[in-house]
Amino acid sequence: MGPQVRSGRKIHMVIEMGKHTPLVIGILIVCLLCAPVLAGLPDGNRMEQIGQRAAYTAMSDLGFTNGDYNVVVLTNAGRAIVDGQTTERAISGITKISGLQNGDNTLWVVNRPEWKPLWFYFYDKKTGKGVYLEPDTSFYTKSNAEVSQVRFYDTFSRHVVVNGDLEKMLADTEVGNKTMKDLGGNSGVVAIANAWAHGAPYDMLSAVMLHDHFCPGVSSGYILAKYVEEKMPITGGMSYVYISSPRWCKDDVFPILWDLTPGKGGHYIYDLSQEDQDGLTAYYGTRPAGIFIRWDSKAKSGHALLLGFKFDESTWTGPSWGEKPKKVLDMIENLQTPEKYVVVLEEFDVNESMLADLKDPAKNPYEVIGVICTTCK
Protein backbone atom coordinates (compact mmCIF):
# COMPACT_ATOMS: atom_id res chain seq x y z
CA MET A 1 0.00 0.00 0.00
CA GLY A 2 0.92 3.62 -0.08
CA PRO A 3 2.45 5.14 3.05
CA GLN A 4 0.20 5.02 6.12
CA VAL A 5 -2.23 7.87 6.65
CA ARG A 6 -2.77 8.83 10.31
CA SER A 7 -3.71 12.07 11.99
CA GLY A 8 -0.68 14.18 12.78
CA ARG A 9 1.52 12.30 10.32
CA LYS A 10 2.57 13.66 6.92
CA ILE A 11 2.64 11.58 3.78
CA HIS A 12 6.22 11.21 2.67
CA MET A 13 6.08 10.72 -1.06
CA VAL A 14 8.43 12.43 -3.44
CA ILE A 15 7.45 12.74 -7.06
CA GLU A 16 9.97 13.95 -9.55
CA MET A 17 7.94 16.32 -11.70
CA GLY A 18 9.96 15.76 -14.82
CA LYS A 19 8.95 12.11 -14.95
CA HIS A 20 5.17 12.46 -14.67
CA THR A 21 2.32 14.02 -16.53
CA PRO A 22 -0.13 16.15 -14.48
CA LEU A 23 -2.87 13.60 -15.11
CA VAL A 24 -0.84 10.71 -13.74
CA ILE A 25 0.34 12.77 -10.76
CA GLY A 26 -3.27 13.46 -9.87
CA ILE A 27 -4.18 9.81 -10.16
CA LEU A 28 -1.32 8.72 -7.91
CA ILE A 29 -2.13 11.25 -5.21
CA VAL A 30 -5.85 10.43 -5.21
CA CYS A 31 -5.12 6.70 -5.05
CA LEU A 32 -2.68 7.22 -2.20
CA LEU A 33 -5.07 9.32 -0.16
CA CYS A 34 -7.82 6.74 -0.66
CA ALA A 35 -5.64 3.81 0.46
CA PRO A 36 -6.97 2.07 3.57
CA VAL A 37 -5.07 2.41 6.85
CA LEU A 38 -2.94 -0.51 7.97
CA ALA A 39 -2.12 -1.35 11.58
CA GLY A 40 1.38 -2.26 10.51
CA LEU A 41 3.29 -3.59 7.57
CA PRO A 42 4.75 -6.99 8.41
CA ASP A 43 4.67 -9.96 6.05
CA GLY A 44 1.64 -9.89 3.74
CA ASN A 45 0.91 -6.20 4.30
CA ARG A 46 4.44 -5.30 3.23
CA MET A 47 3.98 -7.41 0.11
CA GLU A 48 0.72 -5.64 -0.67
CA GLN A 49 2.50 -2.32 -0.41
CA ILE A 50 5.18 -3.51 -2.83
CA GLY A 51 2.45 -4.46 -5.29
CA GLN A 52 0.87 -1.04 -4.93
CA ARG A 53 4.19 0.72 -5.42
CA ALA A 54 4.82 -1.38 -8.52
CA ALA A 55 1.43 -0.34 -9.90
CA TYR A 56 2.00 3.34 -9.09
CA THR A 57 5.39 3.23 -10.78
CA ALA A 58 4.12 1.48 -13.90
CA MET A 59 1.15 3.84 -14.22
CA SER A 60 3.57 6.73 -14.03
CA ASP A 61 6.08 5.28 -16.50
CA LEU A 62 3.53 4.06 -19.04
CA GLY A 63 0.86 6.70 -18.49
CA PHE A 64 -2.14 4.39 -18.18
CA THR A 65 -5.15 4.70 -15.89
CA ASN A 66 -7.03 2.27 -13.65
CA GLY A 67 -8.49 -0.73 -15.46
CA ASP A 68 -6.87 -0.07 -18.84
CA TYR A 69 -7.55 -3.14 -21.00
CA ASN A 70 -4.55 -2.31 -23.18
CA VAL A 71 -2.18 -3.14 -20.32
CA VAL A 72 -1.16 -6.50 -18.89
CA VAL A 73 1.02 -7.24 -15.88
CA LEU A 74 3.10 -10.41 -15.62
CA THR A 75 4.63 -11.37 -12.30
CA ASN A 76 5.86 -14.27 -10.20
CA ALA A 77 4.12 -12.86 -7.12
CA GLY A 78 2.45 -15.74 -5.34
CA ARG A 79 5.22 -18.08 -6.46
CA ALA A 80 8.25 -16.25 -5.06
CA ILE A 81 9.13 -16.51 -1.38
CA VAL A 82 11.37 -13.68 -0.18
CA ASP A 83 12.83 -13.22 3.29
CA GLY A 84 10.67 -16.15 4.40
CA GLN A 85 7.50 -14.40 3.25
CA THR A 86 5.02 -15.49 0.61
CA THR A 87 4.22 -12.84 -1.95
CA GLU A 88 0.62 -13.35 -3.06
CA ARG A 89 -0.53 -10.13 -1.40
CA ALA A 90 1.52 -8.19 -3.96
CA ILE A 91 -1.14 -9.25 -6.48
CA SER A 92 -3.84 -7.63 -4.35
CA GLY A 93 -1.78 -4.45 -4.21
CA ILE A 94 -1.44 -4.32 -7.98
CA THR A 95 -5.16 -4.83 -8.52
CA LYS A 96 -6.21 -2.23 -5.93
CA ILE A 97 -4.21 0.51 -7.59
CA SER A 98 -4.15 -0.40 -11.28
CA GLY A 99 -7.40 -2.36 -11.64
CA LEU A 100 -5.49 -5.06 -13.53
CA GLN A 101 -6.76 -8.53 -12.64
CA ASN A 102 -6.78 -12.07 -13.94
CA GLY A 103 -10.55 -12.10 -14.42
CA ASP A 104 -10.12 -9.35 -17.00
CA ASN A 105 -7.20 -11.14 -18.67
CA THR A 106 -4.88 -8.32 -17.60
CA LEU A 107 -2.87 -9.98 -14.80
CA TRP A 108 -1.01 -13.28 -15.02
CA VAL A 109 1.17 -15.14 -12.52
CA VAL A 110 4.09 -16.89 -14.21
CA ASN A 111 5.28 -20.12 -12.65
CA ARG A 112 8.84 -19.77 -11.36
CA PRO A 113 10.82 -21.49 -8.57
CA GLU A 114 9.98 -20.00 -5.18
CA TRP A 115 13.61 -18.96 -4.57
CA LYS A 116 13.70 -16.63 -7.59
CA PRO A 117 13.52 -12.84 -6.95
CA LEU A 118 10.12 -11.15 -7.01
CA TRP A 119 9.49 -9.24 -10.24
CA PHE A 120 6.79 -7.38 -12.21
CA TYR A 121 6.45 -6.60 -15.91
CA PHE A 122 3.78 -4.18 -17.15
CA TYR A 123 3.19 -3.98 -20.92
CA ASP A 124 1.03 -1.53 -22.86
CA LYS A 125 0.06 -2.98 -26.24
CA LYS A 126 -1.08 0.45 -27.45
CA THR A 127 2.38 2.00 -27.17
CA GLY A 128 4.52 -1.13 -27.18
CA LYS A 129 6.31 0.01 -24.04
CA GLY A 130 6.97 -2.10 -20.99
CA VAL A 131 8.38 -1.53 -17.53
CA TYR A 132 10.25 -4.20 -15.58
CA LEU A 133 10.63 -3.98 -11.79
CA GLU A 134 12.41 -5.95 -9.09
CA PRO A 135 12.10 -4.74 -5.47
CA ASP A 136 15.21 -3.77 -3.53
CA THR A 137 15.65 -6.69 -1.11
CA SER A 138 16.30 -4.26 1.75
CA PHE A 139 12.71 -3.02 1.41
CA TYR A 140 11.41 -6.32 2.78
CA THR A 141 12.93 -5.73 6.22
CA LYS A 142 12.74 -1.96 6.64
CA SER A 143 10.72 -0.58 9.55
CA ASN A 144 7.47 1.24 8.81
CA ALA A 145 9.17 4.54 9.57
CA GLU A 146 11.97 3.76 7.13
CA VAL A 147 9.51 2.65 4.46
CA SER A 148 7.61 5.92 4.72
CA GLN A 149 10.77 7.75 3.67
CA VAL A 150 11.37 5.64 0.55
CA ARG A 151 10.26 7.18 -2.74
CA PHE A 152 8.22 4.87 -4.96
CA TYR A 153 10.95 4.88 -7.59
CA ASP A 154 13.54 3.87 -4.99
CA THR A 155 11.53 0.80 -3.97
CA PHE A 156 13.04 -1.09 -6.88
CA SER A 157 16.64 -2.08 -7.43
CA ARG A 158 15.87 -2.99 -11.04
CA HIS A 159 13.66 -0.54 -12.89
CA VAL A 160 13.85 -0.37 -16.66
CA VAL A 161 11.50 0.95 -19.32
CA VAL A 162 11.78 -0.92 -22.61
CA ASN A 163 10.31 -1.06 -26.08
CA GLY A 164 8.65 -4.47 -25.82
CA ASP A 165 6.75 -4.55 -29.13
CA LEU A 166 8.20 -7.55 -30.97
CA GLU A 167 7.47 -6.14 -34.43
CA LYS A 168 9.28 -2.90 -33.59
CA MET A 169 12.12 -4.87 -32.00
CA LEU A 170 12.54 -6.95 -35.16
CA ALA A 171 12.31 -3.88 -37.39
CA ASP A 172 15.11 -2.20 -35.42
CA THR A 173 17.51 -4.85 -34.14
CA GLU A 174 19.42 -2.35 -32.01
CA VAL A 175 16.21 -1.56 -30.12
CA GLY A 176 15.47 -5.26 -29.80
CA ASN A 177 18.95 -6.09 -28.57
CA LYS A 178 18.72 -3.38 -25.93
CA THR A 179 15.32 -4.62 -24.75
CA MET A 180 16.57 -8.19 -24.39
CA LYS A 181 19.70 -7.02 -22.59
CA ASP A 182 17.76 -4.78 -20.21
CA LEU A 183 15.33 -7.60 -19.33
CA GLY A 184 18.15 -10.11 -18.88
CA GLY A 185 17.07 -13.48 -17.56
CA ASN A 186 13.42 -12.46 -17.71
CA SER A 187 13.43 -11.57 -21.40
CA GLY A 188 10.87 -14.34 -21.93
CA VAL A 189 8.19 -11.86 -20.87
CA VAL A 190 8.45 -10.32 -24.34
CA ALA A 191 6.98 -13.42 -26.00
CA ILE A 192 4.21 -13.76 -23.41
CA ALA A 193 3.20 -10.09 -23.53
CA ASN A 194 3.19 -9.97 -27.33
CA ALA A 195 1.19 -13.20 -27.57
CA TRP A 196 -1.33 -11.68 -25.16
CA ALA A 197 -1.46 -8.52 -27.28
CA HIS A 198 -2.11 -10.61 -30.39
CA GLY A 199 -5.10 -12.34 -28.85
CA ALA A 200 -3.75 -15.57 -27.36
CA PRO A 201 -6.81 -17.28 -25.78
CA TYR A 202 -7.20 -17.35 -22.01
CA ASP A 203 -6.82 -21.13 -21.73
CA MET A 204 -3.70 -21.01 -23.88
CA LEU A 205 -2.16 -18.38 -21.61
CA SER A 206 -3.08 -20.51 -18.60
CA ALA A 207 -0.94 -23.32 -19.99
CA VAL A 208 1.88 -20.88 -20.75
CA MET A 209 1.90 -19.78 -17.10
CA LEU A 210 2.62 -23.35 -16.02
CA HIS A 211 5.34 -23.73 -18.65
CA ASP A 212 6.76 -20.31 -17.57
CA HIS A 213 7.51 -19.07 -21.10
CA PHE A 214 5.85 -18.99 -24.52
CA CYS A 215 7.45 -21.05 -27.26
CA PRO A 216 6.30 -22.90 -30.40
CA GLY A 217 6.38 -26.14 -28.40
CA VAL A 218 3.62 -24.96 -26.06
CA SER A 219 1.67 -23.60 -29.02
CA SER A 220 1.89 -27.01 -30.69
CA GLY A 221 0.38 -28.69 -27.63
CA TYR A 222 -2.53 -26.25 -27.64
CA ILE A 223 -3.18 -26.76 -31.36
CA LEU A 224 -3.03 -30.54 -30.96
CA ALA A 225 -5.47 -30.45 -28.02
CA LYS A 226 -7.97 -28.29 -29.90
CA TYR A 227 -7.70 -30.51 -32.98
CA VAL A 228 -8.47 -33.62 -30.91
CA GLU A 229 -11.39 -31.88 -29.17
CA GLU A 230 -12.88 -31.11 -32.57
CA LYS A 231 -12.32 -34.54 -34.14
CA MET A 232 -13.07 -36.64 -31.03
CA PRO A 233 -15.36 -34.59 -28.77
CA ILE A 234 -16.01 -35.86 -25.27
CA THR A 235 -19.48 -37.05 -24.27
CA GLY A 236 -20.77 -38.65 -21.06
CA GLY A 237 -18.51 -41.29 -19.53
CA MET A 238 -15.61 -40.52 -21.87
CA SER A 239 -12.19 -39.09 -21.18
CA TYR A 240 -8.92 -38.50 -22.97
CA VAL A 241 -5.77 -40.56 -22.57
CA TYR A 242 -2.63 -39.17 -24.12
CA ILE A 243 0.43 -41.28 -24.88
CA SER A 244 3.00 -38.58 -25.50
CA SER A 245 5.92 -39.79 -27.58
CA PRO A 246 8.30 -38.12 -28.03
CA ARG A 247 8.23 -35.59 -25.22
CA TRP A 248 8.55 -31.87 -25.83
CA CYS A 249 7.12 -28.60 -24.47
CA LYS A 250 3.64 -29.53 -25.74
CA ASP A 251 3.19 -31.78 -22.72
CA ASP A 252 2.69 -28.88 -20.32
CA VAL A 253 -0.60 -27.98 -22.03
CA PHE A 254 -2.55 -31.09 -21.05
CA PRO A 255 -2.50 -30.70 -17.25
CA ILE A 256 -4.28 -27.36 -17.78
CA LEU A 257 -6.67 -28.08 -20.66
CA TRP A 258 -7.54 -31.70 -19.88
CA ASP A 259 -6.58 -32.07 -16.20
CA LEU A 260 -4.17 -34.87 -17.11
CA THR A 261 -1.35 -35.01 -14.57
CA PRO A 262 1.33 -37.54 -13.61
CA GLY A 263 -0.34 -37.92 -10.22
CA LYS A 264 -3.87 -38.55 -11.47
CA GLY A 265 -2.89 -40.34 -14.65
CA GLY A 266 -4.18 -40.01 -18.17
CA HIS A 267 -0.95 -38.55 -19.51
CA TYR A 268 1.87 -41.02 -20.18
CA ILE A 269 5.24 -40.09 -21.67
CA TYR A 270 7.53 -42.43 -23.57
CA ASP A 271 10.84 -40.94 -24.68
CA LEU A 272 11.74 -42.26 -28.09
CA SER A 273 15.34 -42.81 -29.08
CA GLN A 274 16.61 -40.36 -31.68
CA GLU A 275 16.89 -43.27 -34.09
CA ASP A 276 13.20 -44.11 -33.69
CA GLN A 277 12.20 -40.45 -33.98
CA ASP A 278 14.15 -40.07 -37.20
CA GLY A 279 12.76 -43.33 -38.56
CA LEU A 280 9.14 -42.41 -37.84
CA THR A 281 9.59 -38.90 -39.23
CA ALA A 282 11.11 -40.31 -42.42
CA TYR A 283 8.33 -42.92 -42.71
CA TYR A 284 5.44 -40.49 -42.23
CA GLY A 285 7.07 -37.34 -43.55
CA THR A 286 6.01 -35.58 -40.34
CA ARG A 287 7.32 -35.61 -36.79
CA PRO A 288 5.05 -37.81 -34.61
CA ALA A 289 3.49 -36.14 -31.57
CA GLY A 290 1.89 -39.14 -29.86
CA ILE A 291 -1.31 -41.15 -29.57
CA PHE A 292 -4.54 -39.45 -28.50
CA ILE A 293 -7.25 -41.77 -27.23
CA ARG A 294 -10.89 -41.02 -26.49
CA TRP A 295 -11.74 -43.69 -23.94
CA ASP A 296 -15.26 -44.84 -23.02
CA SER A 297 -15.02 -46.19 -19.47
CA LYS A 298 -18.47 -47.80 -19.69
CA ALA A 299 -17.96 -49.58 -22.99
CA LYS A 300 -14.30 -50.34 -22.12
CA SER A 301 -13.25 -49.28 -25.58
CA GLY A 302 -11.78 -46.29 -27.29
CA HIS A 303 -10.78 -44.61 -30.51
CA ALA A 304 -7.31 -43.26 -31.20
CA LEU A 305 -5.51 -40.82 -33.44
CA LEU A 306 -1.76 -40.99 -33.96
CA LEU A 307 -0.96 -37.37 -34.81
CA GLY A 308 2.06 -35.68 -36.28
CA PHE A 309 2.96 -32.00 -36.02
CA LYS A 310 4.56 -29.89 -38.72
CA PHE A 311 6.58 -26.99 -37.35
CA ASP A 312 7.59 -24.05 -39.51
CA GLU A 313 11.03 -25.10 -40.72
CA SER A 314 11.71 -22.07 -42.90
CA THR A 315 15.13 -20.49 -42.54
CA TRP A 316 15.20 -17.69 -39.97
CA THR A 317 17.29 -14.69 -40.93
CA GLY A 318 16.52 -12.34 -38.03
CA PRO A 319 18.13 -12.07 -34.58
CA SER A 320 18.25 -15.33 -32.63
CA TRP A 321 16.05 -13.97 -29.83
CA GLY A 322 13.25 -13.23 -32.29
CA GLU A 323 12.73 -16.58 -33.98
CA LYS A 324 10.60 -18.40 -31.40
CA PRO A 325 8.45 -15.41 -30.35
CA LYS A 326 7.73 -14.60 -34.02
CA LYS A 327 6.74 -18.19 -34.75
CA VAL A 328 4.48 -18.17 -31.70
CA LEU A 329 2.64 -15.14 -33.08
CA ASP A 330 2.29 -16.84 -36.47
CA MET A 331 0.81 -19.92 -34.79
CA ILE A 332 -1.66 -17.79 -32.80
CA GLU A 333 -2.84 -16.22 -36.05
CA ASN A 334 -3.50 -19.73 -37.44
CA LEU A 335 -5.35 -21.28 -34.49
CA GLN A 336 -8.47 -21.60 -36.64
CA THR A 337 -6.60 -23.65 -39.25
CA PRO A 338 -4.92 -26.45 -37.24
CA GLU A 339 -4.63 -28.60 -40.38
CA LYS A 340 -1.73 -26.34 -41.33
CA TYR A 341 0.23 -28.08 -38.57
CA VAL A 342 -1.55 -31.31 -37.57
CA VAL A 343 -1.46 -34.51 -39.63
CA VAL A 344 -3.34 -37.74 -38.87
CA LEU A 345 -0.73 -40.49 -39.23
CA GLU A 346 -2.89 -43.41 -38.08
CA GLU A 347 -6.46 -43.92 -36.83
CA PHE A 348 -7.58 -47.04 -34.98
CA ASP A 349 -9.73 -48.51 -32.21
CA VAL A 350 -8.37 -49.39 -28.78
CA ASN A 351 -9.44 -52.16 -26.39
CA GLU A 352 -8.54 -52.67 -22.74
CA SER A 353 -5.56 -54.87 -23.49
CA MET A 354 -4.05 -52.40 -25.97
CA LEU A 355 -4.69 -49.49 -23.61
CA ALA A 356 -2.83 -51.30 -20.81
CA ASP A 357 0.10 -51.95 -23.15
CA LEU A 358 0.15 -48.31 -24.33
CA LYS A 359 0.31 -47.14 -20.72
CA ASP A 360 3.13 -49.55 -19.87
CA PRO A 361 6.35 -47.50 -19.58
CA ALA A 362 8.40 -50.56 -20.52
CA LYS A 363 6.74 -50.85 -23.93
CA ASN A 364 7.34 -48.64 -26.93
CA PRO A 365 3.85 -47.36 -27.88
CA TYR A 366 4.70 -47.42 -31.58
CA GLU A 367 5.62 -51.07 -31.33
CA VAL A 368 2.33 -51.73 -29.48
CA ILE A 369 0.33 -50.35 -32.42
CA GLY A 370 2.55 -52.18 -34.93
CA VAL A 371 4.35 -49.24 -36.48
CA ILE A 372 7.89 -50.18 -35.49
CA CYS A 373 9.47 -53.25 -33.97
CA THR A 374 12.24 -52.45 -31.50
CA THR A 375 13.12 -56.14 -31.01
CA CYS A 376 13.60 -56.61 -34.75
CA LYS A 377 16.55 -54.23 -35.04
C-alpha positions in Angstrom: 0.0 0.0 0.0 0.9 3.6 -0.1 2.4 5.1 3.0 0.2 5.0 6.1 -2.2 7.9 6.7 -2.8 8.8 10.3 -3.7 12.1 12.0 -0.7 14.2 12.8 1.5 12.3 10.3 2.6 13.7 6.9 2.6 11.6 3.8 6.2 11.2 2.7 6.1 10.7 -1.1 8.4 12.4 -3.4 7.5 12.7 -7.1 10.0 14.0 -9.6 7.9 16.3 -11.7 10.0 15.8 -14.8 9.0 12.1 -14.9 5.2 12.5 -14.7 2.3 14.0 -16.5 -0.1 16.2 -14.5 -2.9 13.6 -15.1 -0.8 10.7 -13.7 0.3 12.8 -10.8 -3.3 13.5 -9.9 -4.2 9.8 -10.2 -1.3 8.7 -7.9 -2.1 11.3 -5.2 -5.8 10.4 -5.2 -5.1 6.7 -5.1 -2.7 7.2 -2.2 -5.1 9.3 -0.2 -7.8 6.7 -0.7 -5.6 3.8 0.5 -7.0 2.1 3.6 -5.1 2.4 6.8 -2.9 -0.5 8.0 -2.1 -1.4 11.6 1.4 -2.3 10.5 3.3 -3.6 7.6 4.8 -7.0 8.4 4.7 -10.0 6.1 1.6 -9.9 3.7 0.9 -6.2 4.3 4.4 -5.3 3.2 4.0 -7.4 0.1 0.7 -5.6 -0.7 2.5 -2.3 -0.4 5.2 -3.5 -2.8 2.4 -4.5 -5.3 0.9 -1.0 -4.9 4.2 0.7 -5.4 4.8 -1.4 -8.5 1.4 -0.3 -9.9 2.0 3.3 -9.1 5.4 3.2 -10.8 4.1 1.5 -13.9 1.2 3.8 -14.2 3.6 6.7 -14.0 6.1 5.3 -16.5 3.5 4.1 -19.0 0.9 6.7 -18.5 -2.1 4.4 -18.2 -5.1 4.7 -15.9 -7.0 2.3 -13.6 -8.5 -0.7 -15.5 -6.9 -0.1 -18.8 -7.5 -3.1 -21.0 -4.5 -2.3 -23.2 -2.2 -3.1 -20.3 -1.2 -6.5 -18.9 1.0 -7.2 -15.9 3.1 -10.4 -15.6 4.6 -11.4 -12.3 5.9 -14.3 -10.2 4.1 -12.9 -7.1 2.5 -15.7 -5.3 5.2 -18.1 -6.5 8.2 -16.3 -5.1 9.1 -16.5 -1.4 11.4 -13.7 -0.2 12.8 -13.2 3.3 10.7 -16.2 4.4 7.5 -14.4 3.2 5.0 -15.5 0.6 4.2 -12.8 -2.0 0.6 -13.4 -3.1 -0.5 -10.1 -1.4 1.5 -8.2 -4.0 -1.1 -9.3 -6.5 -3.8 -7.6 -4.4 -1.8 -4.5 -4.2 -1.4 -4.3 -8.0 -5.2 -4.8 -8.5 -6.2 -2.2 -5.9 -4.2 0.5 -7.6 -4.2 -0.4 -11.3 -7.4 -2.4 -11.6 -5.5 -5.1 -13.5 -6.8 -8.5 -12.6 -6.8 -12.1 -13.9 -10.5 -12.1 -14.4 -10.1 -9.4 -17.0 -7.2 -11.1 -18.7 -4.9 -8.3 -17.6 -2.9 -10.0 -14.8 -1.0 -13.3 -15.0 1.2 -15.1 -12.5 4.1 -16.9 -14.2 5.3 -20.1 -12.6 8.8 -19.8 -11.4 10.8 -21.5 -8.6 10.0 -20.0 -5.2 13.6 -19.0 -4.6 13.7 -16.6 -7.6 13.5 -12.8 -6.9 10.1 -11.2 -7.0 9.5 -9.2 -10.2 6.8 -7.4 -12.2 6.5 -6.6 -15.9 3.8 -4.2 -17.2 3.2 -4.0 -20.9 1.0 -1.5 -22.9 0.1 -3.0 -26.2 -1.1 0.5 -27.5 2.4 2.0 -27.2 4.5 -1.1 -27.2 6.3 0.0 -24.0 7.0 -2.1 -21.0 8.4 -1.5 -17.5 10.3 -4.2 -15.6 10.6 -4.0 -11.8 12.4 -5.9 -9.1 12.1 -4.7 -5.5 15.2 -3.8 -3.5 15.6 -6.7 -1.1 16.3 -4.3 1.7 12.7 -3.0 1.4 11.4 -6.3 2.8 12.9 -5.7 6.2 12.7 -2.0 6.6 10.7 -0.6 9.5 7.5 1.2 8.8 9.2 4.5 9.6 12.0 3.8 7.1 9.5 2.7 4.5 7.6 5.9 4.7 10.8 7.8 3.7 11.4 5.6 0.5 10.3 7.2 -2.7 8.2 4.9 -5.0 10.9 4.9 -7.6 13.5 3.9 -5.0 11.5 0.8 -4.0 13.0 -1.1 -6.9 16.6 -2.1 -7.4 15.9 -3.0 -11.0 13.7 -0.5 -12.9 13.8 -0.4 -16.7 11.5 0.9 -19.3 11.8 -0.9 -22.6 10.3 -1.1 -26.1 8.6 -4.5 -25.8 6.8 -4.5 -29.1 8.2 -7.6 -31.0 7.5 -6.1 -34.4 9.3 -2.9 -33.6 12.1 -4.9 -32.0 12.5 -7.0 -35.2 12.3 -3.9 -37.4 15.1 -2.2 -35.4 17.5 -4.9 -34.1 19.4 -2.3 -32.0 16.2 -1.6 -30.1 15.5 -5.3 -29.8 18.9 -6.1 -28.6 18.7 -3.4 -25.9 15.3 -4.6 -24.7 16.6 -8.2 -24.4 19.7 -7.0 -22.6 17.8 -4.8 -20.2 15.3 -7.6 -19.3 18.1 -10.1 -18.9 17.1 -13.5 -17.6 13.4 -12.5 -17.7 13.4 -11.6 -21.4 10.9 -14.3 -21.9 8.2 -11.9 -20.9 8.4 -10.3 -24.3 7.0 -13.4 -26.0 4.2 -13.8 -23.4 3.2 -10.1 -23.5 3.2 -10.0 -27.3 1.2 -13.2 -27.6 -1.3 -11.7 -25.2 -1.5 -8.5 -27.3 -2.1 -10.6 -30.4 -5.1 -12.3 -28.8 -3.8 -15.6 -27.4 -6.8 -17.3 -25.8 -7.2 -17.3 -22.0 -6.8 -21.1 -21.7 -3.7 -21.0 -23.9 -2.2 -18.4 -21.6 -3.1 -20.5 -18.6 -0.9 -23.3 -20.0 1.9 -20.9 -20.8 1.9 -19.8 -17.1 2.6 -23.4 -16.0 5.3 -23.7 -18.6 6.8 -20.3 -17.6 7.5 -19.1 -21.1 5.8 -19.0 -24.5 7.4 -21.1 -27.3 6.3 -22.9 -30.4 6.4 -26.1 -28.4 3.6 -25.0 -26.1 1.7 -23.6 -29.0 1.9 -27.0 -30.7 0.4 -28.7 -27.6 -2.5 -26.3 -27.6 -3.2 -26.8 -31.4 -3.0 -30.5 -31.0 -5.5 -30.4 -28.0 -8.0 -28.3 -29.9 -7.7 -30.5 -33.0 -8.5 -33.6 -30.9 -11.4 -31.9 -29.2 -12.9 -31.1 -32.6 -12.3 -34.5 -34.1 -13.1 -36.6 -31.0 -15.4 -34.6 -28.8 -16.0 -35.9 -25.3 -19.5 -37.1 -24.3 -20.8 -38.6 -21.1 -18.5 -41.3 -19.5 -15.6 -40.5 -21.9 -12.2 -39.1 -21.2 -8.9 -38.5 -23.0 -5.8 -40.6 -22.6 -2.6 -39.2 -24.1 0.4 -41.3 -24.9 3.0 -38.6 -25.5 5.9 -39.8 -27.6 8.3 -38.1 -28.0 8.2 -35.6 -25.2 8.6 -31.9 -25.8 7.1 -28.6 -24.5 3.6 -29.5 -25.7 3.2 -31.8 -22.7 2.7 -28.9 -20.3 -0.6 -28.0 -22.0 -2.5 -31.1 -21.0 -2.5 -30.7 -17.2 -4.3 -27.4 -17.8 -6.7 -28.1 -20.7 -7.5 -31.7 -19.9 -6.6 -32.1 -16.2 -4.2 -34.9 -17.1 -1.3 -35.0 -14.6 1.3 -37.5 -13.6 -0.3 -37.9 -10.2 -3.9 -38.5 -11.5 -2.9 -40.3 -14.7 -4.2 -40.0 -18.2 -1.0 -38.6 -19.5 1.9 -41.0 -20.2 5.2 -40.1 -21.7 7.5 -42.4 -23.6 10.8 -40.9 -24.7 11.7 -42.3 -28.1 15.3 -42.8 -29.1 16.6 -40.4 -31.7 16.9 -43.3 -34.1 13.2 -44.1 -33.7 12.2 -40.4 -34.0 14.2 -40.1 -37.2 12.8 -43.3 -38.6 9.1 -42.4 -37.8 9.6 -38.9 -39.2 11.1 -40.3 -42.4 8.3 -42.9 -42.7 5.4 -40.5 -42.2 7.1 -37.3 -43.5 6.0 -35.6 -40.3 7.3 -35.6 -36.8 5.1 -37.8 -34.6 3.5 -36.1 -31.6 1.9 -39.1 -29.9 -1.3 -41.2 -29.6 -4.5 -39.5 -28.5 -7.3 -41.8 -27.2 -10.9 -41.0 -26.5 -11.7 -43.7 -23.9 -15.3 -44.8 -23.0 -15.0 -46.2 -19.5 -18.5 -47.8 -19.7 -18.0 -49.6 -23.0 -14.3 -50.3 -22.1 -13.2 -49.3 -25.6 -11.8 -46.3 -27.3 -10.8 -44.6 -30.5 -7.3 -43.3 -31.2 -5.5 -40.8 -33.4 -1.8 -41.0 -34.0 -1.0 -37.4 -34.8 2.1 -35.7 -36.3 3.0 -32.0 -36.0 4.6 -29.9 -38.7 6.6 -27.0 -37.3 7.6 -24.1 -39.5 11.0 -25.1 -40.7 11.7 -22.1 -42.9 15.1 -20.5 -42.5 15.2 -17.7 -40.0 17.3 -14.7 -40.9 16.5 -12.3 -38.0 18.1 -12.1 -34.6 18.2 -15.3 -32.6 16.0 -14.0 -29.8 13.2 -13.2 -32.3 12.7 -16.6 -34.0 10.6 -18.4 -31.4 8.5 -15.4 -30.3 7.7 -14.6 -34.0 6.7 -18.2 -34.8 4.5 -18.2 -31.7 2.6 -15.1 -33.1 2.3 -16.8 -36.5 0.8 -19.9 -34.8 -1.7 -17.8 -32.8 -2.8 -16.2 -36.1 -3.5 -19.7 -37.4 -5.3 -21.3 -34.5 -8.5 -21.6 -36.6 -6.6 -23.7 -39.3 -4.9 -26.5 -37.2 -4.6 -28.6 -40.4 -1.7 -26.3 -41.3 0.2 -28.1 -38.6 -1.6 -31.3 -37.6 -1.5 -34.5 -39.6 -3.3 -37.7 -38.9 -0.7 -40.5 -39.2 -2.9 -43.4 -38.1 -6.5 -43.9 -36.8 -7.6 -47.0 -35.0 -9.7 -48.5 -32.2 -8.4 -49.4 -28.8 -9.4 -52.2 -26.4 -8.5 -52.7 -22.7 -5.6 -54.9 -23.5 -4.0 -52.4 -26.0 -4.7 -49.5 -23.6 -2.8 -51.3 -20.8 0.1 -52.0 -23.2 0.2 -48.3 -24.3 0.3 -47.1 -20.7 3.1 -49.6 -19.9 6.3 -47.5 -19.6 8.4 -50.6 -20.5 6.7 -50.9 -23.9 7.3 -48.6 -26.9 3.9 -47.4 -27.9 4.7 -47.4 -31.6 5.6 -51.1 -31.3 2.3 -51.7 -29.5 0.3 -50.3 -32.4 2.5 -52.2 -34.9 4.4 -49.2 -36.5 7.9 -50.2 -35.5 9.5 -53.2 -34.0 12.2 -52.5 -31.5 13.1 -56.1 -31.0 13.6 -56.6 -34.8 16.6 -54.2 -35.0 
